[in-house]
Amino acid sequence: MSDMSPFSLFEIEPAYTLNWDAVESKKSLFQKTLHPDLFPVGSSECEFATAKMALMNNAYMVLKDPIHRARTLLELKKISIPGENGTTICDPKLMDDALALKESLEEASINKDFSTFFETLAEQQKILEGTFNNAFLENDEHKMKEAYIRLSFCIKTLTDAKTLCFKNMGN
């Protein structure tokens, strides 16, 4: 059971763009039928339900997280994850873009004005998610990898920006 993908567990086709109503409906069904509180404590049914709900909750968290969802899709296609398992990322354009984004974050931090930066990153994230989705639909391994790297960096930078913004609020 633990080797199943989050998509299999939720009985949906692997895709980046998901029907969230269907996912939420399936999650609700699992909670209604498999919640451990529905079974006698210590029973094999309760143990099964507990294990199944843990799997379902983990699968749901993967589906909700854009990076984990993209990573899972790469893994399902047996595509190596860029920057892992001894692979390196050698794309000068990506490095230039990453440096420019970090410089923009520093500028936002110095000016203590994150609103425009957050808006820009949110828009960039949407574009990159669309790029990954299209590459997945086209089965374009190179574009999926590039979109994954860029999306990962975008979301990490967004997380860093939120941390900096929170720290700056205290100063």
TORTORGU-959938 format. One record per atom (N, C-alpha, C): residue number from 1; residue in one letter; y, x, z; atom name. Coordinates in steps of 0.2 Angstrom, whole numbers. Atoms other than C-alpha are relative to their C-alpha. Layout:
residues N
NUM | A | Y | X | Z | CA
...
end
This chain:
residues 171
1 | M | -6 | 4 | 0 | N
1 | M | 0 | 0 | 0 | CA
1 | M | 6 | 4 | 0 | C
2 | S | -6 | -4 | -1 | N
2 | S | 12 | 14 | 4 | CA
2 | S | 2 | 4 | -6 | C
3 | D | -2 | -4 | 7 | N
3 | D | 11 | 22 | -14 | CA
3 | D | 3 | -5 | -5 | C
4 | M | -4 | 5 | 4 | N
4 | M | 19 | 6 | -21 | CA
4 | M | 7 | 1 | 0 | C
5 | S | -7 | -1 | 1 | N
5 | S | 36 | 7 | -28 | CA
5 | S | 4 | -6 | 3 | C
6 | P | -4 | 6 | -3 | N
6 | P | 50 | -4 | -20 | CA
6 | P | 0 | -6 | -5 | C
7 | F | 0 | 5 | 6 | N
7 | F | 50 | -13 | -37 | CA
7 | F | -7 | -4 | 1 | C
8 | S | 7 | 3 | -1 | N
8 | S | 31 | -17 | -35 | CA
8 | S | 0 | -4 | 6 | C
9 | L | 0 | 4 | -6 | N
9 | L | 33 | -22 | -17 | CA
9 | L | 4 | -7 | -1 | C
10 | F | -5 | 6 | 1 | N
10 | F | 47 | -35 | -22 | CA
10 | F | -2 | -4 | -6 | C
11 | E | 3 | 4 | 6 | N
11 | E | 37 | -40 | -38 | CA
11 | E | 5 | -1 | -5 | C
12 | I | -5 | 1 | 5 | N
12 | I | 51 | -36 | -49 | CA
12 | I | -1 | 6 | -5 | C
13 | E | 1 | -5 | 5 | N
13 | E | 52 | -25 | -65 | CA
13 | E | 5 | 6 | 2 | C
14 | P | -4 | -5 | -2 | N
14 | P | 59 | -8 | -62 | CA
14 | P | 6 | 0 | -5 | C
15 | A | -6 | 0 | 3 | N
15 | A | 77 | -8 | -67 | CA
15 | A | 6 | 3 | 5 | C
16 | Y | -6 | -2 | -4 | N
16 | Y | 94 | -1 | -61 | CA
16 | Y | 4 | -6 | 2 | C
17 | T | -4 | 6 | -2 | N
17 | T | 103 | -17 | -62 | CA
17 | T | -5 | -6 | 2 | C
18 | L | 5 | 5 | -2 | N
18 | L | 94 | -30 | -52 | CA
18 | L | 3 | -7 | 1 | C
19 | N | -1 | 7 | -2 | N
19 | N | 94 | -49 | -49 | CA
19 | N | 0 | 0 | 7 | C
20 | W | 0 | -1 | -7 | N
20 | W | 100 | -48 | -31 | CA
20 | W | -2 | -7 | 3 | C
21 | D | 2 | 6 | -2 | N
21 | D | 97 | -67 | -29 | CA
21 | D | -8 | 0 | 1 | C
22 | A | 7 | 0 | 0 | N
22 | A | 79 | -64 | -33 | CA
22 | A | -3 | 5 | 6 | C
23 | V | 2 | -4 | -6 | N
23 | V | 78 | -49 | -21 | CA
23 | V | 1 | -3 | 6 | C
24 | E | -2 | 3 | -7 | N
24 | E | 86 | -58 | -7 | CA
24 | E | -5 | -6 | 1 | C
25 | S | 4 | 6 | -1 | N
25 | S | 75 | -73 | -10 | CA
25 | S | -7 | 3 | 2 | C
26 | K | 7 | -3 | -2 | N
26 | K | 59 | -62 | -9 | CA
26 | K | 0 | 3 | 7 | C
27 | K | 0 | -3 | -7 | N
27 | K | 65 | -53 | 6 | CA
27 | K | 0 | -6 | 5 | C
28 | S | 0 | 6 | -5 | N
28 | S | 68 | -70 | 15 | CA
28 | S | -7 | -3 | 0 | C
29 | L | 7 | 3 | 0 | N
29 | L | 51 | -76 | 10 | CA
29 | L | -5 | 5 | 4 | C
30 | F | 4 | -5 | -4 | N
30 | F | 43 | -60 | 17 | CA
30 | F | 2 | -1 | 8 | C
31 | Q | -2 | 0 | -7 | N
31 | Q | 53 | -62 | 33 | CA
31 | Q | -3 | -7 | 3 | C
32 | K | 3 | 7 | -3 | N
32 | K | 47 | -81 | 35 | CA
32 | K | -7 | 0 | 1 | C
33 | T | 7 | 0 | 0 | N
33 | T | 29 | -77 | 31 | CA
33 | T | -3 | 6 | 4 | C
34 | L | 3 | -6 | -3 | N
34 | L | 26 | -60 | 38 | CA
34 | L | 3 | 3 | 6 | C
35 | H | -3 | -2 | -6 | N
35 | H | 37 | -58 | 53 | CA
35 | H | -5 | 1 | 5 | C
36 | P | 5 | -1 | -6 | N
36 | P | 26 | -50 | 67 | CA
36 | P | 0 | -5 | 5 | C
37 | D | -1 | 5 | -5 | N
37 | D | 33 | -63 | 79 | CA
37 | D | -4 | -6 | -1 | C
38 | L | 4 | 6 | 2 | N
38 | L | 22 | -76 | 69 | CA
38 | L | -7 | 1 | 2 | C
39 | F | 7 | -1 | -1 | N
39 | F | 6 | -68 | 75 | CA
39 | F | -1 | 2 | 7 | C
40 | P | 1 | -2 | -7 | N
40 | P | -2 | -65 | 92 | CA
40 | P | 1 | 8 | 1 | C
41 | V | -2 | -7 | -2 | N
41 | V | 4 | -49 | 100 | CA
41 | V | -7 | 4 | 0 | C
42 | G | 6 | -4 | 0 | N
42 | G | -9 | -35 | 97 | CA
42 | G | -6 | -2 | -5 | C
43 | S | 5 | 2 | 5 | N
43 | S | -19 | -44 | 84 | CA
43 | S | 0 | 4 | -6 | C
44 | S | 0 | -4 | 6 | N
44 | S | -24 | -36 | 68 | CA
44 | S | 5 | -3 | -5 | C
45 | E | -5 | 3 | 4 | N
45 | E | -13 | -49 | 59 | CA
45 | E | 7 | 2 | 1 | C
46 | C | -7 | -2 | -2 | N
46 | C | 2 | -44 | 69 | CA
46 | C | 1 | 8 | -2 | C
47 | E | 0 | -7 | 3 | N
47 | E | -2 | -25 | 65 | CA
47 | E | 2 | 0 | -7 | C
48 | F | -1 | 0 | 7 | N
48 | F | -3 | -29 | 47 | CA
48 | F | 7 | -2 | -2 | C
49 | A | -7 | 2 | 1 | N
49 | A | 13 | -39 | 47 | CA
49 | A | 5 | 5 | 2 | C
50 | T | -5 | -6 | -2 | N
50 | T | 22 | -25 | 56 | CA
50 | T | 0 | 5 | -5 | C
51 | A | 0 | -6 | 5 | N
51 | A | 16 | -12 | 44 | CA
51 | A | 3 | -3 | -7 | C
52 | K | -2 | 3 | 6 | N
52 | K | 20 | -24 | 29 | CA
52 | K | 8 | -1 | 0 | C
53 | M | -7 | 1 | 0 | N
53 | M | 37 | -28 | 35 | CA
53 | M | 4 | 7 | 0 | C
54 | A | -3 | -6 | 0 | N
54 | A | 41 | -10 | 38 | CA
54 | A | 1 | 3 | -7 | C
55 | L | -1 | -2 | 7 | N
55 | L | 37 | -6 | 20 | CA
55 | L | 5 | -4 | -4 | C
56 | M | -5 | 5 | 4 | N
56 | M | 47 | -21 | 14 | CA
56 | M | 7 | 2 | 2 | C
57 | N | -7 | -2 | -2 | N
57 | N | 62 | -16 | 24 | CA
57 | N | 2 | 7 | -3 | C
58 | N | -1 | -6 | 3 | N
58 | N | 61 | 2 | 18 | CA
58 | N | 1 | -1 | -8 | C
59 | A | -1 | 1 | 7 | N
59 | A | 59 | -4 | 0 | CA
59 | A | 7 | -3 | -1 | C
60 | Y | -6 | 3 | 1 | N
60 | Y | 74 | -15 | 2 | CA
60 | Y | 6 | 4 | 1 | C
61 | M | -6 | -5 | -1 | N
61 | M | 85 | -1 | 8 | CA
61 | M | 0 | 5 | -6 | C
62 | V | 0 | -4 | 6 | N
62 | V | 80 | 9 | -7 | CA
62 | V | 3 | -4 | -6 | C
63 | L | -3 | 4 | 6 | N
63 | L | 84 | -5 | -19 | CA
63 | L | 8 | -1 | 1 | C
64 | K | -7 | 1 | -2 | N
64 | K | 101 | -8 | -10 | CA
64 | K | 4 | 7 | -1 | C
65 | D | -4 | -7 | 0 | N
65 | D | 106 | 11 | -11 | CA
65 | D | 0 | 2 | -7 | C
66 | P | 0 | -1 | 7 | N
66 | P | 112 | 15 | -29 | CA
66 | P | -3 | 7 | -1 | C
67 | I | 3 | -7 | 1 | N
67 | I | 106 | 34 | -27 | CA
67 | I | -7 | -1 | 1 | C
68 | H | 8 | 0 | -1 | N
68 | H | 89 | 30 | -20 | CA
68 | H | -3 | -4 | -5 | C
69 | R | 2 | 4 | 5 | N
69 | R | 87 | 16 | -33 | CA
69 | R | -1 | 4 | -6 | C
70 | A | 0 | -4 | 6 | N
70 | A | 91 | 28 | -47 | CA
70 | A | -5 | 6 | 0 | C
71 | R | 5 | -5 | -2 | N
71 | R | 80 | 42 | -39 | CA
71 | R | -7 | -3 | -1 | C
72 | T | 6 | 3 | 0 | N
72 | T | 66 | 30 | -38 | CA
72 | T | -2 | -1 | -7 | C
73 | L | 2 | 2 | 7 | N
73 | L | 67 | 25 | -56 | CA
73 | L | -1 | 7 | -4 | C
74 | L | 1 | -7 | 3 | N
74 | L | 68 | 44 | -61 | CA
74 | L | -8 | 2 | 2 | C
75 | E | 7 | -2 | -2 | N
75 | E | 52 | 47 | -51 | CA
75 | E | -5 | -5 | -3 | C
76 | L | 5 | 4 | 4 | N
76 | L | 43 | 32 | -59 | CA
76 | L | -1 | 2 | -7 | C
77 | K | 1 | -2 | 7 | N
77 | K | 46 | 39 | -76 | CA
77 | K | -2 | 7 | 0 | C
78 | K | 3 | -7 | -1 | N
78 | K | 40 | 56 | -69 | CA
78 | K | 5 | 5 | -3 | C
79 | I | -5 | -4 | 2 | N
79 | I | 57 | 64 | -73 | CA
79 | I | 2 | 4 | 6 | C
80 | S | -1 | -4 | -6 | N
80 | S | 61 | 79 | -62 | CA
80 | S | 8 | -2 | 2 | C
81 | I | -7 | 2 | -3 | N
81 | I | 76 | 76 | -51 | CA
81 | I | 4 | 7 | 0 | C
82 | P | -4 | -6 | 0 | N
82 | P | 90 | 88 | -55 | CA
82 | P | 2 | 3 | 6 | C
83 | G | -2 | -3 | -6 | N
83 | G | 94 | 101 | -42 | CA
83 | G | -5 | 1 | 5 | C
84 | E | 6 | 0 | -5 | N
84 | E | 77 | 99 | -33 | CA
84 | E | -6 | 4 | -3 | C
85 | N | 7 | -3 | 2 | N
85 | N | 60 | 108 | -34 | CA
85 | N | 2 | 6 | -4 | C
86 | G | -1 | -7 | 4 | N
86 | G | 68 | 125 | -40 | CA
86 | G | 4 | -1 | -6 | C
87 | T | -4 | 1 | 6 | N
87 | T | 78 | 117 | -54 | CA
87 | T | 8 | 1 | 2 | C
88 | T | -8 | -1 | -1 | N
88 | T | 97 | 121 | -55 | CA
88 | T | 4 | -4 | -5 | C
89 | I | -4 | 4 | 4 | N
89 | I | 111 | 112 | -62 | CA
89 | I | 5 | 5 | -3 | C
90 | C | -4 | -4 | 3 | N
90 | C | 120 | 122 | -75 | CA
90 | C | 4 | -3 | -6 | C
91 | D | -5 | 4 | 5 | N
91 | D | 133 | 111 | -83 | CA
91 | D | 7 | 2 | 1 | C
92 | P | -7 | -2 | -2 | N
92 | P | 150 | 119 | -84 | CA
92 | P | 5 | -6 | 0 | C
93 | K | -4 | 6 | 0 | N
93 | K | 158 | 102 | -88 | CA
93 | K | -1 | -4 | 6 | C
94 | L | 1 | 3 | -6 | N
94 | L | 150 | 94 | -73 | CA
94 | L | 3 | 4 | 6 | C
95 | M | -3 | -4 | -5 | N
95 | M | 155 | 108 | -62 | CA
95 | M | 8 | 0 | 0 | C
96 | D | -7 | 1 | 0 | N
96 | D | 173 | 107 | -68 | CA
96 | D | 2 | -7 | 2 | C
97 | D | -1 | 7 | -3 | N
97 | D | 173 | 88 | -65 | CA
97 | D | -1 | -1 | 7 | C
98 | A | 1 | 0 | -7 | N
98 | A | 166 | 91 | -48 | CA
98 | A | 6 | 3 | 4 | C
99 | L | -5 | -3 | -3 | N
99 | L | 179 | 103 | -44 | CA
99 | L | 7 | -4 | 0 | C
100 | A | -6 | 4 | 1 | N
100 | A | 193 | 92 | -50 | CA
100 | A | 0 | -6 | 5 | C
101 | L | 1 | 5 | -5 | N
101 | L | 186 | 78 | -39 | CA
101 | L | 1 | 2 | 7 | C
102 | K | -1 | -3 | -7 | N
102 | K | 186 | 89 | -24 | CA
102 | K | 7 | 2 | 1 | C
103 | E | -7 | -1 | -1 | N
103 | E | 204 | 94 | -27 | CA
103 | E | 4 | -6 | 1 | C
104 | S | -3 | 7 | -1 | N
104 | S | 209 | 76 | -29 | CA
104 | S | -1 | -2 | 8 | C
105 | L | 2 | 2 | -7 | N
105 | L | 200 | 73 | -12 | CA
105 | L | 5 | 4 | 5 | C
106 | E | -5 | -4 | -4 | N
106 | E | 210 | 87 | -4 | CA
106 | E | 7 | -2 | 0 | C
107 | E | -7 | 2 | 1 | N
107 | E | 226 | 81 | -11 | CA
107 | E | 1 | -7 | 4 | C
108 | A | -1 | 7 | -4 | N
108 | A | 223 | 63 | -4 | CA
108 | A | 0 | 1 | 7 | C
109 | S | 0 | -2 | -7 | N
109 | S | 219 | 71 | 13 | CA
109 | S | 6 | 3 | 2 | C
110 | I | -7 | -3 | -2 | N
110 | I | 235 | 81 | 13 | CA
110 | I | 5 | -5 | 0 | C
111 | N | -5 | 6 | 0 | N
111 | N | 245 | 66 | 8 | CA
111 | N | -1 | -6 | 4 | C
112 | K | 3 | 5 | -5 | N
112 | K | 235 | 55 | 20 | CA
112 | K | 1 | -7 | -4 | C
113 | D | 0 | 6 | 4 | N
113 | D | 234 | 42 | 5 | CA
113 | D | -6 | 0 | -4 | C
114 | F | 6 | 0 | 3 | N
114 | F | 217 | 38 | 1 | CA
114 | F | -1 | -6 | -4 | C
115 | S | 1 | 6 | 4 | N
115 | S | 219 | 21 | -7 | CA
115 | S | -1 | 1 | -7 | C
116 | T | 1 | -2 | 8 | N
116 | T | 221 | 27 | -25 | CA
116 | T | -6 | 3 | -1 | C
117 | F | 6 | -4 | 0 | N
117 | F | 207 | 39 | -22 | CA
117 | F | -6 | -4 | 0 | C
118 | F | 6 | 4 | -1 | N
118 | F | 195 | 26 | -16 | CA
118 | F | -1 | -5 | -6 | C
119 | E | 0 | 5 | 6 | N
119 | E | 200 | 14 | -31 | CA
119 | E | -3 | 4 | -6 | C
120 | T | 2 | -4 | 5 | N
120 | T | 197 | 28 | -43 | CA
120 | T | -7 | 2 | 0 | C
121 | L | 7 | -1 | -1 | N
121 | L | 180 | 33 | -36 | CA
121 | L | -4 | -6 | 0 | C
122 | A | 3 | 6 | 1 | N
122 | A | 175 | 15 | -35 | CA
122 | A | -1 | -2 | -7 | C
123 | E | 0 | 1 | 7 | N
123 | E | 179 | 13 | -53 | CA
123 | E | -5 | 5 | -4 | C
124 | Q | 5 | -5 | 2 | N
124 | Q | 170 | 29 | -57 | CA
124 | Q | -7 | -1 | 1 | C
125 | Q | 6 | 1 | -2 | N
125 | Q | 155 | 24 | -48 | CA
125 | Q | -3 | -6 | -4 | C
126 | K | 2 | 6 | 5 | N
126 | K | 154 | 7 | -58 | CA
126 | K | -2 | 3 | -7 | C
127 | I | 1 | -3 | 7 | N
127 | I | 155 | 17 | -74 | CA
127 | I | -6 | 4 | 0 | C
128 | L | 6 | -4 | 0 | N
128 | L | 142 | 29 | -69 | CA
128 | L | -7 | -4 | 1 | C
129 | E | 6 | 5 | -1 | N
129 | E | 130 | 15 | -63 | CA
129 | E | -2 | -3 | -7 | C
130 | G | 2 | 3 | 6 | N
130 | G | 132 | 7 | -80 | CA
130 | G | -3 | 5 | -5 | C
131 | T | 3 | -6 | 4 | N
131 | T | 129 | 24 | -89 | CA
131 | T | -7 | 1 | 2 | C
132 | F | 7 | -1 | -2 | N
132 | F | 113 | 26 | -79 | CA
132 | F | -4 | -5 | -2 | C
133 | N | 4 | 5 | 2 | N
133 | N | 107 | 9 | -82 | CA
133 | N | -1 | 0 | -8 | C
134 | N | 1 | 0 | 7 | N
134 | N | 110 | 10 | -101 | CA
134 | N | -5 | 6 | -2 | C
135 | A | 5 | -5 | 1 | N
135 | A | 101 | 27 | -101 | CA
135 | A | -7 | -2 | 2 | C
136 | F | 6 | 2 | -2 | N
136 | F | 87 | 20 | -92 | CA
136 | F | -3 | -5 | -5 | C
137 | L | 2 | 5 | 5 | N
137 | L | 86 | 5 | -104 | CA
137 | L | -2 | 3 | -7 | C
138 | E | 2 | -3 | 7 | N
138 | E | 86 | 17 | -119 | CA
138 | E | -5 | 5 | 1 | C
139 | N | 5 | -6 | -2 | N
139 | N | 74 | 29 | -110 | CA
139 | N | 2 | 6 | -2 | C
140 | D | -4 | -6 | 1 | N
140 | D | 86 | 43 | -112 | CA
140 | D | 0 | 5 | 6 | C
141 | E | 1 | -4 | -6 | N
141 | E | 80 | 56 | -100 | CA
141 | E | 6 | 5 | 1 | C
142 | H | -5 | -4 | -1 | N
142 | H | 94 | 68 | -103 | CA
142 | H | 6 | -4 | 3 | C
143 | K | -5 | 4 | -3 | N
143 | K | 107 | 54 | -100 | CA
143 | K | -1 | -2 | 7 | C
144 | M | 2 | 2 | -7 | N
144 | M | 98 | 48 | -85 | CA
144 | M | 1 | 5 | 5 | C
145 | K | -1 | -6 | -4 | N
145 | K | 98 | 65 | -77 | CA
145 | K | 8 | 1 | 1 | C
146 | E | -8 | -2 | -1 | N
146 | E | 117 | 68 | -80 | CA
146 | E | 3 | -6 | 4 | C
147 | A | -4 | 5 | -4 | N
147 | A | 122 | 51 | -74 | CA
147 | A | -2 | 0 | 7 | C
148 | Y | 2 | 0 | -6 | N
148 | Y | 111 | 53 | -59 | CA
148 | Y | 4 | 5 | 4 | C
149 | I | -3 | -6 | -3 | N
149 | I | 119 | 70 | -55 | CA
149 | I | 8 | -2 | 2 | C
150 | R | -7 | 2 | -1 | N
150 | R | 137 | 63 | -57 | CA
150 | R | 0 | -6 | 5 | C
151 | L | 0 | 5 | -4 | N
151 | L | 133 | 47 | -48 | CA
151 | L | -1 | 2 | 7 | C
152 | S | 1 | -3 | -7 | N
152 | S | 126 | 57 | -33 | CA
152 | S | 6 | 3 | 2 | C
153 | F | -6 | -4 | -2 | N
153 | F | 141 | 68 | -33 | CA
153 | F | 6 | -5 | 2 | C
154 | C | -5 | 5 | -1 | N
154 | C | 153 | 53 | -34 | CA
154 | C | -1 | -4 | 7 | C
155 | I | 1 | 3 | -6 | N
155 | I | 145 | 44 | -20 | CA
155 | I | 0 | 4 | 6 | C
156 | K | -1 | -5 | -5 | N
156 | K | 144 | 60 | -9 | CA
156 | K | 7 | 1 | 1 | C
157 | T | -7 | -1 | -1 | N
157 | T | 162 | 62 | -12 | CA
157 | T | 4 | -6 | 3 | C
158 | L | -3 | 6 | -3 | N
158 | L | 166 | 44 | -8 | CA
158 | L | -2 | 0 | 8 | C
159 | T | 1 | -1 | -7 | N
159 | T | 157 | 47 | 9 | CA
159 | T | 4 | 5 | 3 | C
160 | D | -4 | -5 | -3 | N
160 | D | 166 | 63 | 12 | CA
160 | D | 7 | -3 | 1 | C
161 | A | -7 | 3 | 0 | N
161 | A | 183 | 54 | 8 | CA
161 | A | 0 | -5 | 6 | C
162 | K | 0 | 5 | -6 | N
162 | K | 178 | 40 | 21 | CA
162 | K | 1 | 4 | 6 | C
163 | T | 0 | -4 | -6 | N
163 | T | 175 | 53 | 34 | CA
163 | T | 7 | 3 | 1 | C
164 | L | -6 | -3 | -1 | N
164 | L | 191 | 62 | 31 | CA
164 | L | 6 | -5 | 1 | C
165 | C | -5 | 5 | -1 | N
165 | C | 201 | 46 | 30 | CA
165 | C | -1 | -2 | 8 | C
166 | F | 1 | 2 | -7 | N
166 | F | 193 | 41 | 47 | CA
166 | F | 3 | 5 | 5 | C
167 | K | -3 | -5 | -5 | N
167 | K | 198 | 58 | 55 | CA
167 | K | 7 | 0 | -1 | C
168 | N | -7 | 0 | 0 | N
168 | N | 215 | 57 | 48 | CA
168 | N | 4 | -6 | 3 | C
169 | M | -3 | 6 | -4 | N
169 | M | 218 | 40 | 56 | CA
169 | M | 1 | 2 | 7 | C
170 | G | -1 | -2 | -7 | N
170 | G | 216 | 49 | 73 | CA
170 | G | 6 | 5 | 1 | C
171 | N | -5 | -5 | -1 | N
171 | N | 229 | 62 | 69 | CA
171 | N | 7 | -3 | -1 | C
end
